[in-house]
Each structure stands twice: as C-alpha cells, then as structure tokens.
Amino acid sequence: MADDPKAVTEARMQLGARLAALRAAAGFTQGTFAPKTYYGRSSIANIETGRQTAPRTFWALCDTVLDTGGTLTSEHDRIARLRITHHINQPAPAPGPVVVPGSEIPFHPDAQDLMMQIAAVAAASGMLAGSATAGRRRIAITDVVRLAAVADLYRSVDREWGGGILTAQLAQLAEAATAWLDPGRAAVDAAARPRLASTVADVRMLVGWTAFDAGQYEDSQRHFVLAERAAVSAADPLLTARIRYCQARQFQHRHHNIDALHTLQFAREALGTAATPAVLTMLLGAEAASLAALGQTEAALRCLDQASDTFARVIGEREPTWMSFYDIGELRAQYGRVYRDLARQQRAEQRPNVPVRDPGHGADAVRWVREALAGFDSGNIRSIVLNQVGLCSALLLADDPDQALSTGADLLTKAARVSSRRVWERIHNLRRDFGPHHRRADVAAFGHMLTTGQVST
C-alpha cells in the first residue's frame, strides 16, 4: 500500500517472489495455479510481484496446495505485525468515520469446505428446509442423534472461525428442525420425544449465539426465545439455564447489565436443586461481571468466590455434554472482566494531583487474563482473541501502554481471521481504556486504527 514503509514493501515483494518460486517448483503455471486459490491469473501475477496484497486465508491455502509447512503464512503474519507496528508509531490523522469490521464474512477455504460437507450430511438426513420428503415425516431416535451431531459440527466451526460464517446456514437447520415439533408435519417415535425438544432447543440456542456473534441482535433474541420455550417444554432445567446465560451475555455486550443481572439471578433461582457445579459456576461468573459493571464491588467479589468454590466440585462426566466448553480458562476470564471494571472505577474516581493508594486492580486483571489465555484450548480461536482484547485493555488500565500496544498489534493480526462482529466491537471499544495515555502519539495512532478498521496487510 502507498503509505507502507520500505521494509514492508520489500518484504511483500520477497514473499511474492517466494510464492512464484514454490509454484514453479511444484509444476504450476500462474494459469493452472490460480483456480486452486480461487483467484484469477492476473491476481496471482500481481501478488507474485508485490503489486497486490492478499489476505491470510490466501497464503494459508497456498501453503496447503504447495505443501510448504506453513512458511508463506508465517511470513505473511510477520509482515502484518511489521506493518501494524509501523502505523502505531505514526502520528494519528484527523478523526474520520467509524468503521466496525467483522460484519463481512472473510473467505476461509477450510471452513467453507467443512460447512459444505456438514450441509450435505444435513440435507441427506432431511434436516434442511426443502430437503424433507413430502407429507408427514416419521422422526426416530436416530434422526435426533444425527441432528445433535450436526449441531456439534457447526458448533466447532463457530468456535474456530466465528458465528458470522455460518449464521444463515445454521438458521436454516434450526427452522427445519423446529418443524419436527409440529405434530402436523412430523410423527415422533415415543422413544425420541424426550430428547427431541431438548435437541431442537440446543440448535436454536446455537443459532442465537452465532447471530449474536455476527451482530444480528434481533434475530439472536428471537432464536433465544424459541430455544428457551423448547427447553422449558422439554423439562430440561439445565439447558434452560444455559439459554438464559446466553441471553445475559448478549445483554452484557450491549451494556444492559441490569437486565443481564436479573436474567442470571432468575436462571440460578429457577434451577434450584437441579443445578450442577459447572452450570452454577457459569451463572455465578457472569453474574459477578454484571455486578462489577454496575459498581457493586463487594457483591461481585463474593460472586467470584462462590464461582471458584463451586468450580472445584465439577466432575466432568456428571455435567451435560454441552458444558464441555466451560473450563478453567472461562472462569479466569470472568475474573479478568471483573477486575478490569474495578480498575476502570478506580481510574474514574481518581482526582487530579490527589495521591491515592493504588489497589492494583489493573495488575490483577492482567494476571487473570493471562491465566485465562493459558487455559484455553488452541482450537477455541474466538475466545483467545476476545481475551487478548481483554489483556490489551487490562494493560492500559495497569498503566503499561507499551505492552498494550505490542499485544494490540498481535491481536489485530489474529482478529482478521475471525468472522465476528462482536470481536470487532470489543476491539473498537478498547479506546475507552486509553485514559491519560491517549496523549501519546503511538497510542493515538493505534486508536485511529481501531476507529477506521484499517488493519489488513
């Protein structure tokens, strides 16, 4: 790009030349190689000479086709970090319009292939709208088992690539599956009835969650309401609580913390003796986050203590299978959220030129988020990115802007891989924690990048 430093331009040209050499060594011409990357021949020519940029997914696909072991993608990532670091160190231009990336769906070849395969299985099993046979369909327990398996496959795509990439396809599955609950359209075997409503509720919950992730808040709430209704009709209190937790998470994201708090407390009270340690920990941790956001510090810390005590009693095989996502990383992430809010309150209450004892909330937030990141499975990319946002925020609140900028540069590179408007809204919101550091030129430049979304290589 025109405003890139010489080192970035030269590195991009060298990367293109490396691609050309690997392509030729593998026996491809530009014309035969182009279809394998979903690009045209002229684009390949321009990329190889450095005149055109390409996203990370292009380089990852090239690595796969040419069997390079990931060398092209690694070099792309190095150039991305170099470019971001350069722009962070430049003076910020005048403010412009706010751009929130993430609502578009980046091209993920691996995800697209996987989703096509999942859709083929769903269609063959009569799970997609228009794929069912005419007339009243019979639903057996095997149909319900297949529906649950397909939902789990979609869930894995959501965690790795973000909800934006699959919301429409998953919504089609949810609507078709909901029709199985209609006696006029489906005859359900007695053995399948208890599990069918719960499975449909789980699918509706998943599509609600992906719609939330994609920023489609009205659709998300519609799916959550239908999921809750199905879970209640199935007499499944644990799944009902999980759905209410998902609703509360959306309320929190949209800064409706009173609504979130009431939803979580209602979910916990409604569970009663049916609560399991993992489900209760999940609710308590989220409740603590809302309490902290509302300034109820002591209540928030008590909730965290309760969550930790409860988590110690978790026995995985006694929990619902859909609770497998909730591990120690998720709990530590809630600690990080709470301590970030405490640090914000401390900063807001501080008066100029009046020395006060620093309670160390910012440093505590940094510690908890780092522990959370260490606890996440490598396949849970979206949670990792979200917690890197939290780490960047915590470092700013802990008055360590240099580390925050370093974390931010790495974060922006990784965030470009995820189809999640929620992630980008969180990234955009980092500016609220700049505090006194906003006067620094490099911090102001970083803020401009967050505002405009100009983070691609």
C-alpha positions in Angstrom: 0.0 0.0 0.0 1.1 3.6 -0.7 1.8 4.6 2.9 3.7 1.4 3.9 7.4 1.7 4.9 10.1 0.5 2.5 10.7 -2.6 4.7 7.1 -3.7 4.4 7.0 -3.2 0.6 10.2 -5.1 0.1 9.1 -7.9 2.4 5.8 -8.2 0.5 7.8 -8.4 -2.8 10.0 -11.1 -1.4 7.0 -13.1 -0.2 5.5 -12.8 -3.7 8.8 -14.0 -5.3 8.9 -16.9 -2.8 5.4 -17.9 -3.9 6.4 -17.7 -7.6 9.4 -20.0 -6.9 7.4 -22.5 -4.9 4.6 -22.5 -7.5 7.1 -23.1 -10.4 8.9 -25.8 -8.4 5.6 -27.6 -7.9 5.0 -27.6 -11.7 2.2 -25.0 -11.8 1.9 -22.1 -14.2 0.1 -18.9 -13.0 -2.8 -20.1 -15.1 -3.1 -23.6 -13.6 -2.3 -22.4 -10.0 -5.0 -19.6 -9.9 -8.1 -21.8 -9.8 -6.7 -23.7 -6.8 -6.6 -20.4 -4.9 -10.0 -19.0 -6.1 -8.1 -16.1 -7.6 -7.6 -15.1 -11.3 -4.3 -15.5 -13.2 -3.7 -11.7 -13.3 -4.2 -11.5 -9.5 -1.6 -14.3 -9.0 0.8 -12.3 -11.2 0.3 -9.1 -9.3 0.7 -10.9 -5.9 3.9 -12.5 -7.0 5.4 -9.1 -8.0 4.1 -7.4 -4.8 1.7 -5.1 -6.6 -1.3 -6.7 -5.0 -2.0 -7.7 -1.4 -3.8 -10.9 -0.3 -5.4 -11.9 3.0 -4.0 -14.5 5.3 -6.5 -17.1 4.1 -5.0 -16.9 0.6 -1.5 -17.6 2.0 -2.8 -20.5 4.1 -4.4 -22.0 1.1 -1.2 -21.6 -0.9 0.7 -23.4 1.9 -1.8 -26.3 1.7 -1.7 -26.6 -2.1 2.1 -26.3 -2.3 2.8 -28.3 0.9 5.1 -25.7 2.3 4.6 -26.5 6.0 3.1 -23.0 6.6 6.1 -20.9 5.6 4.1 -18.5 3.5 1.5 -17.9 6.2 4.2 -17.3 8.8 5.9 -14.7 6.6 2.6 -13.0 5.9 2.0 -12.8 9.7 5.4 -11.3 10.2 4.7 -8.6 7.6 1.4 -7.9 9.1 3.0 -7.3 12.5 5.7 -5.2 10.9 3.0 -3.0 9.2 0.8 -2.6 12.2 3.8 -1.7 14.4 4.8 0.9 11.8 1.4 2.5 11.7 1.1 2.5 15.5 4.3 4.6 15.6 3.0 7.2 13.2 1.1 10.3 14.3 -2.7 9.8 14.2 -4.5 11.7 11.3 -7.7 13.7 11.9 -10.6 11.6 13.1 -12.7 10.0 10.4 -15.8 7.9 10.1 -16.0 4.9 12.4 -15.8 1.5 10.7 -16.5 -1.7 12.5 -15.2 -4.7 10.6 -16.3 -8.2 11.2 -19.8 -8.0 9.7 -18.5 -9.3 6.4 -17.6 -12.9 6.1 -13.9 -13.5 5.4 -13.0 -16.3 3.0 -12.0 -19.3 4.9 -11.3 -22.2 2.5 -11.1 -24.8 5.2 -14.3 -23.6 6.9 -16.1 -23.4 3.6 -15.2 -27.0 2.7 -16.2 -28.2 6.1 -19.6 -26.4 6.0 -20.3 -27.8 2.6 -19.7 -31.3 4.0 -21.9 -30.6 7.0 -24.7 -29.2 4.8 -24.5 -32.3 2.6 -25.0 -34.6 5.7 -27.8 -32.4 7.0 -29.6 -32.4 3.6 -29.2 -36.2 3.1 -30.8 -36.6 6.6 -33.7 -34.4 5.7 -32.6 -31.7 8.2 -32.6 -28.7 5.8 -35.7 -26.8 4.7 -36.9 -28.2 1.4 -34.9 -31.4 1.8 -37.6 -33.4 3.7 -39.9 -35.7 1.9 -43.4 -34.7 1.2 -46.1 -35.4 3.7 -45.9 -36.1 7.4 -42.4 -37.4 8.3 -41.6 -40.0 10.9 -38.9 -39.0 13.4 -36.9 -41.8 15.1 -34.3 -41.5 17.8 -31.6 -41.9 15.1 -32.8 -38.7 13.5 -32.4 -36.9 16.8 -28.9 -38.3 17.3 -27.9 -37.1 13.8 -29.4 -33.7 14.4 -27.3 -33.3 17.6 -24.2 -34.5 15.8 -24.6 -32.0 13.0 -25.2 -29.2 15.6 -21.9 -30.2 17.3 -20.1 -29.9 14.0 -21.5 -26.4 13.4 -20.5 -25.5 17.0 -16.9 -26.4 16.3 -16.9 -24.1 13.2 -18.4 -21.3 15.3 -15.6 -21.6 18.0 -12.8 -21.6 15.4 -14.0 -19.1 12.8 -16.8 -17.1 14.4 -20.5 -17.0 14.1 -20.6 -14.7 11.0 -19.5 -17.5 8.7 -22.4 -19.9 9.4 -25.4 -18.0 10.8 -27.6 -18.3 7.6 -26.9 -22.0 7.1 -27.4 -22.8 10.7 -30.7 -20.8 10.9 -32.0 -23.0 8.0 -31.2 -26.1 10.0 -32.9 -24.7 13.1 -36.1 -23.8 11.3 -36.3 -27.3 9.7 -35.6 -29.0 13.0 -38.3 -26.9 14.8 -40.8 -28.3 12.2 -40.2 -31.7 13.7 -42.0 -30.5 16.9 -45.2 -29.8 14.8 -47.5 -32.9 15.0 -49.0 -31.9 11.7 -45.6 -32.2 10.0 -43.9 -35.0 11.9 -44.7 -38.2 13.7 -42.2 -38.6 16.5 -41.5 -42.1 17.9 -42.2 -42.3 21.7 -38.5 -43.1 22.4 -37.4 -39.9 20.6 -39.8 -37.5 22.2 -37.9 -36.7 25.4 -34.7 -35.9 23.6 -36.2 -34.1 20.5 -37.3 -30.9 22.2 -34.0 -30.5 24.1 -32.0 -31.1 20.9 -34.1 -28.5 19.0 -33.6 -26.1 21.9 -29.9 -26.7 21.7 -29.9 -26.0 17.9 -31.9 -22.8 18.4 -29.6 -21.7 21.2 -26.6 -22.2 18.9 -28.1 -20.2 16.0 -29.0 -17.5 18.5 -25.4 -17.4 19.7 -24.0 -17.2 16.2 -26.4 -14.4 15.3 -25.2 -12.6 18.5 -21.6 -13.1 17.4 -22.5 -11.7 13.9 -24.2 -8.6 15.4 -27.7 -9.7 14.3 -29.2 -8.9 17.7 -32.9 -9.0 16.9 -32.5 -12.4 15.2 -30.4 -13.6 18.1 -33.1 -12.7 20.6 -35.8 -14.4 18.5 -33.8 -17.6 18.4 -33.0 -17.5 22.2 -36.8 -17.0 23.0 -37.7 -20.0 20.8 -34.8 -22.0 22.4 -36.0 -21.2 25.9 -39.5 -22.2 25.0 -38.4 -25.6 23.6 -36.1 -26.3 26.6 -38.9 -25.5 29.1 -41.3 -27.7 27.2 -38.7 -30.5 27.4 -38.5 -30.1 31.2 -34.7 -29.5 30.8 -33.8 -27.1 33.5 -30.0 -27.2 32.9 -30.4 -26.3 29.2 -32.9 -23.6 30.0 -30.4 -22.1 32.4 -27.7 -22.2 29.6 -30.0 -20.4 27.2 -30.7 -17.7 29.8 -27.0 -17.4 30.3 -26.6 -16.8 26.5 -29.3 -14.1 26.6 -27.5 -12.4 29.5 -24.2 -12.4 27.7 -25.8 -10.5 24.8 -27.3 -8.1 27.3 -23.8 -7.6 28.8 -22.3 -7.0 25.4 -24.9 -4.3 24.7 -24.3 -2.7 28.2 -27.7 -3.7 29.5 -26.2 -5.0 32.8 -29.3 -4.7 34.9 -31.2 -6.8 32.5 -28.3 -9.3 32.4 -28.1 -9.4 36.2 -31.8 -10.1 36.6 -31.7 -12.8 33.9 -28.8 -14.6 35.5 -30.3 -14.4 39.0 -33.6 -15.7 37.7 -31.8 -18.6 35.9 -29.9 -19.5 39.0 -33.0 -19.4 41.3 -35.1 -21.4 38.7 -32.5 -24.2 38.7 -32.9 -24.9 42.4 -31.6 -28.4 43.3 -31.2 -29.3 39.6 -28.1 -27.2 39.4 -24.8 -28.9 38.6 -21.5 -27.3 39.7 -20.4 -26.3 36.1 -23.7 -24.7 35.2 -23.8 -22.9 38.5 -20.2 -21.7 38.1 -21.1 -20.4 34.6 -24.0 -18.4 36.0 -22.1 -17.0 39.0 -19.2 -15.9 37.0 -21.4 -14.0 34.6 -23.4 -12.5 37.5 -20.1 -11.3 39.0 -19.3 -9.5 35.8 -22.6 -7.6 35.7 -22.3 -6.7 39.4 -18.8 -5.3 38.8 -20.1 -3.3 35.8 -22.8 -1.8 38.0 -20.3 -0.8 40.6 -21.3 -3.4 43.2 -17.7 -4.3 44.0 -18.2 -6.4 47.2 -21.1 -8.4 45.7 -19.1 -9.0 42.6 -16.1 -10.4 44.5 -18.4 -12.6 46.7 -19.9 -14.0 43.5 -16.4 -14.8 42.1 -15.5 -16.6 45.4 -18.7 -18.6 45.1 -17.9 -19.4 41.5 -14.4 -20.7 42.4 -15.7 -22.8 45.3 -18.4 -24.3 43.0 -16.0 -25.0 40.2 -13.8 -27.0 42.5 -16.7 -29.5 42.7 -17.1 -30.0 39.0 -16.9 -33.6 37.8 -16.9 -33.6 34.0 -18.7 -36.8 33.4 -21.6 -35.7 35.6 -22.2 -32.5 33.6 -24.2 -32.0 30.4 -22.0 -32.6 27.3 -22.7 -29.1 26.1 -20.9 -27.7 29.2 -17.6 -29.1 28.0 -16.7 -25.6 26.7 -16.7 -24.2 30.3 -13.2 -24.8 31.6 -10.8 -23.0 34.0 -10.0 -20.5 31.2 -13.6 -19.4 31.1 -13.7 -18.9 34.8 -10.4 -16.9 34.9 -11.7 -14.8 32.0 -14.6 -13.7 34.3 -12.1 -12.7 36.9 -10.3 -10.6 34.3 -13.6 -8.9 33.4 -14.4 -8.1 37.0 -11.0 -6.7 37.8 -11.0 -4.6 34.6 -14.2 -3.0 35.7 -12.8 -2.4 39.2 -9.8 -0.7 37.6 -12.0 1.5 35.5 -13.9 2.6 38.6 -10.7 3.4 40.4 -9.5 5.4 37.4 -12.8 7.3 37.2 -12.7 8.2 40.9 -9.2 9.4 40.9 -8.9 13.2 41.2 -6.0 15.1 39.5 -3.0 15.8 41.8 -4.5 13.9 44.7 -2.4 10.8 45.6 -4.3 7.7 46.4 -3.3 4.1 47.2 -3.4 2.0 44.1 -5.3 -1.1 44.9 -3.7 -2.9 41.9 -6.9 -3.9 40.2 -5.3 -3.3 36.7 -2.4 -5.6 37.6 -4.8 -8.2 38.9 -6.8 -8.0 35.7 -3.6 -8.6 33.7 -2.7 -11.6 35.8 -6.2 -13.2 35.5 -6.5 -12.6 31.7 -3.0 -14.1 31.1 -4.0 -17.2 33.2 -7.3 -17.4 31.2 -5.3 -17.4 27.9 -3.1 -20.1 29.2 -6.1 -22.2 30.0 -7.8 -22.1 26.5 -7.7 -24.9 24.0 -5.8 -23.8 20.8 -8.9 -24.5 18.7 -11.0 -22.0 20.6 -9.7 -19.1 18.5 -12.5 -16.6 19.1 -12.2 -16.9 22.9 -8.5 -16.5 22.6 -9.0 -13.3 20.5 -11.6 -11.9 22.9 -9.3 -12.5 25.8 -6.4 -10.8 24.0 -8.7 -7.8 23.7 -9.2 -8.1 27.5 -5.4 -8.3 28.0 -4.8 -5.2 25.9 -7.5 -3.4 28.0 -6.0 -4.6 31.3 -2.5 -3.5 30.3 -3.8 0.0 29.6 -5.6 0.1 32.9 -2.4 -1.1 34.6 -0.6 1.8 33.0 1.6 -0.3 30.8 0.8 1.2 27.3 4.0 -0.2 25.7 2.9 -3.8 26.4 -0.7 -2.9 25.5 0.5 -1.7 22.0 2.5 -4.9 21.5 -0.4 -7.0 22.5 -2.7 -4.9 20.3 -0.5 -5.4 17.2 -0.7 -9.2 17.6 -4.4 -9.0 18.4 -5.3 -7.2 15.2 -3.5 -9.8 13.1 -5.4 -12.6 14.7 -8.7 -10.9 14.8 -8.7 -10.7 11.0 -9.1 -14.5 10.9 -12.5 -14.4 12.8 -15.9 -13.7 11.3 -17.3 -12.0 14.4 -18.7 -8.5 14.6 -18.8 -9.0 18.4 -15.0 -9.3 18.4 -14.6 -6.1 16.4 -17.0 -4.2 18.5 -14.9 -5.2 21.5 -11.7 -4.1 19.8 -13.3 -0.8 18.8 -14.3 -0.3 22.5 -10.6 -0.5 23.6 -10.3 3.3 23.2 -12.3 3.8 26.4 -9.3 2.5 28.4 -6.7 4.8 26.8 -7.1 7.2 29.8 -4.1 9.5 30.1 -2.2 7.5 27.6 -4.3 8.9 24.7 -1.8 11.9 24.5 0.9 9.6 23.3 1.3 9.7 19.6 1.6 5.9 19.2 -1.5 5.3 21.4 -3.4 7.9 19.3 -2.3 6.2 16.1 -3.4 2.8 17.5 -6.8 4.4 18.3 -7.1 5.6 14.8 -6.6 2.1 13.5 -9.3 0.8 15.8 -11.7 3.5 14.6 -11.2 3.0 10.9 -10.6 -0.7 10.9 -7.5 -0.3 8.7 -5.7 -3.3 10.0 -5.2 -5.5 6.9 -1.9 -6.2 5.2 
